[in-house]
Amino acid sequence: MSDVAAVEHFVSKYKELKTEIAKVIVGQDNVVNQILISVFSGGHSLLIGVPGLAKTLMVNTIAQALGLDFKRIQFTPDLMPSDILGSEILDEDRHFKFIKGPIFANIILADEINRTPPKTQAALLEAMQERAVTIAGHHYKLELPYFVLATQNPIEQEGTYPLPEAQLDRFMFAINLDYPSFEEEVEVVKSTTTDKEVTVNPLFTAQEIIDFQHVIRRIPVADNVIEYAVNLVSKTRPDNNSATDLVKQYIDWGAGPRASQNLILAAKTHAAIQGKFSPDIENVQAVANSILRHRIIKNYKAEAEGVNEEQIIKSLF
């Protein structure tokens, strides 16, 4: 199949996928789109929202519709790295036997990731970056495709451990979830308070998802679009000549080169979803908010004056 035909096939499969997910998830169209863009770009996502916005249900539904193996890890203050990775035990023949932890799945839901200490958070780092883990000196490859979708509750700051910048940077997207609209909430209540059960059908195989990821990576990008993305990222750095006034005033640290790579990858997927064979500047702008939001670090002045990341990112366009 040629790449052009593959992109057209991807568009039709993507529409089916959205229909399948919509059987369970009401509204939240933008959030679902962003999660799927990160999946087909091969990136991880961090979902930020208050409890009860169906974050776990959304990830579970997407995993079912993608036909992938799904595991949920509930992060708590006493969770140990071995609870995630697995551990070696002595079997009846007195040989060490490795029991795999929940990290060995295609989609990992890291629920309330900021509730666990840095030592345990770091256990995810190697898996997210290398798609492999090292336990007791042995190297284990993780099955592809592999995604970490983590959730974080922005309200309760007591008993939480903020994610270090290095770990935040591993997430392609940071996605904010808002409350549903009045009509959507009515629809949610109607559909969840009856006896009707909904079945989500798997539409992909793991290999199909990997093939689509390769197709998306092969999409050509014009030099001016790449330069625009790199310029956008360099504008977030306060000591850069091209930084905007808002950045110089309110930002301590800007985004690194991984943001530029992610902007182009996500823009390719965003273009492919719309049936375009090459991304343009609009596609870069469409994904910029979620890619840059968690990579720019505000200073005290921004906090005091109530300036948020979205305002700063908007000023970069």
Secondary structure, DSSP 8 states (H G I E B T S, - for coil): --HHHHHHHHHHHHHHHHHHHHTT--S-HHHHHHHHHHHHHT-EEEEE--TTS-HHHHHHHHHHHHT--EEEEE--TT--HHHHHEEEEE-TTS-EEEEE-TTSSSEEEEETGGGS-HHHHHHHHHHHHHSEEEETTEEEE--SS-EEEEEE-SS--TT-----HHHHHHEEEEEE-----HHHHHHHHHHHSSS----------HHHHHHHHHHHHHS---HHHHHHHHHHHHTT-TTSTT--HHHHHHEEE---HHHHHHHHHHHHHHHHHTT-SS--HHHHHHHHHHHHTTTSEE-HHHHHHT--HHHHHHHH-
